Amino acid sequence: SLQPNNMPLRLHMVERDPVVATLLQDAMRRLDLLSTGIANNEHLCSQVTERENNTARQLTKCLSMEEGDGVSVLNRLMLDNISSKSEIEEAPYPPDVVYLDPMFPPRKKKSSAVKKDMAMLHSLLGTAVENPCSEHNKDDAIGGAPSTKRMEEEQALLLAAYNSATRRVVVKRPIGAQPLGLPPREKCKDEEYNKGCDIPNPTYDIRGSVNRFDVYIKQ
């Protein structure tokens, strides 16, 4: 999806976890090195092909990122657009598509093990394995009912994305999880979860063996 002929006009990434954001910033730094510093570095010249160098140059033109909360960033960009004072030139508003890859619920102990690189990421984000003794995680594992706090965060994120995108919103979810921001159907009758029933349902989904992508088409 990052090949030059398939690149979007602009792709702005937002990451709220400070550790993951630092890793992404370092990746962007190394990408910039490939695109601009290769001519002055003999070691890089001997290891990077011209095609890779050209790809890096095109990627740096369309990729940008910042550390922050997705809801806050989308709201800020909306206000900047209204006032015509955009602070980030690389992130024009409104976006055509908003892609959400939120933190998954904690994995159950019986779940199959993930690869080492993903296991490290799960550990950083606190999504490794649910703690049955934790009140926060009692109903918050994949397949279970989300906690009230988590539900409110998911709803705010989805609504901010849905209200910002002009064409569609795409959300990555575990294969067995409810759509983002929606409680289990039986919970919709409970007063505590009733608000969640107003959250839009996906227009359709694309399913894999482990994950699925929920697509919300704007009318």
Residue pairs with C-beta under 8 A, 6 or more apart in sequence:
2 55
2 59
3 55
4 54
4 55
4 58
7 58
7 59
7 62
8 62
9 62
10 62
10 64
10 90
10 91
10 92
11 62
11 63
11 64
12 64
12 65
12 66
12 88
12 90
12 91
12 95
13 24
13 63
13 64
13 65
13 66
14 65
14 66
14 67
14 68
14 69
14 70
14 73
15 21
15 24
15 65
15 67
15 68
16 67
16 68
16 69
16 70
17 124
17 125
18 67
19 124
20 121
20 124
20 125
21 65
21 67
24 65
25 65
25 67
28 63
28 65
31 56
31 59
31 60
31 63
32 60
33 41
33 44
34 44
34 48
34 52
34 53
34 56
35 53
35 56
35 57
35 59
35 60
36 57
36 60
37 44
38 44
38 45
38 48
38 53
39 45
64 88
64 90
64 91
66 73
66 88
66 91
70 100
70 157
70 160
70 161
71 156
71 157
71 160
74 98
74 160
74 161
74 163
74 164
75 160
76 87
77 86
77 88
77 91
77 93
77 94
77 164
78 93
78 94
78 164
80 86
80 87
80 93
81 93
81 94
86 92
86 93
93 164
94 164
94 165
94 166
95 164
95 165
95 166
96 165
96 166
96 167
96 168
97 165
97 167
97 168
97 169
97 170
98 161
98 162
98 164
98 165
98 168
98 169
98 170
99 169
99 170
99 171
99 172
100 157
100 158
100 161
100 169
100 170
100 171
100 172
100 180
101 171
101 172
102 154
102 157
102 171
102 172
102 180
103 125
103 126
103 127
104 127
104 142
104 173
104 174
104 177
105 127
105 130
105 140
105 141
105 142
105 144
105 146
105 150
105 174
105 177
106 126
106 127
106 128
106 129
106 130
106 131
106 137
106 140
106 141
106 142
107 114
107 122
107 127
107 128
107 129
107 130
107 141
107 142
108 129
108 130
108 141
108 142
108 143
109 129
109 130
111 129
111 142
113 119
114 122
119 128
122 128
130 137
130 140
130 141
131 137
132 138
136 147
136 149
137 147
139 145
139 146
139 147
140 146
140 147
140 150
142 174
142 176
142 177
143 176
143 177
145 183
145 184
145 187
146 154
146 178
146 183
148 192
151 181
151 183
151 193
151 196
154 180
154 181
155 181
155 195
155 196
155 199
157 180
157 181
158 169
158 171
158 180
158 181
158 199
158 200
159 181
159 199
161 169
162 169
162 200
162 216
162 218
165 216
165 218
166 218
167 217
167 218
168 203
168 215
168 216
168 217
168 218
169 215
169 216
169 218
170 213
170 214
170 215
170 216
171 179
171 180
171 202
171 213
171 214
171 216
172 211
172 212
172 213
173 179
173 180
173 211
173 212
173 213
173 214
174 210
174 211
174 212
175 207
175 208
175 209
175 210
175 211
175 212
178 184
179 199
179 201
179 202
179 214
180 199
180 214
181 196
181 199
182 196
182 197
182 199
182 201
183 190
183 193
183 196
183 197
187 193
187 196
188 194
188 196
188 197
200 216
202 214
202 215
202 216
203 215
203 216
203 217
204 215
205 212
205 213
205 214
205 215
206 212
206 213
206 215
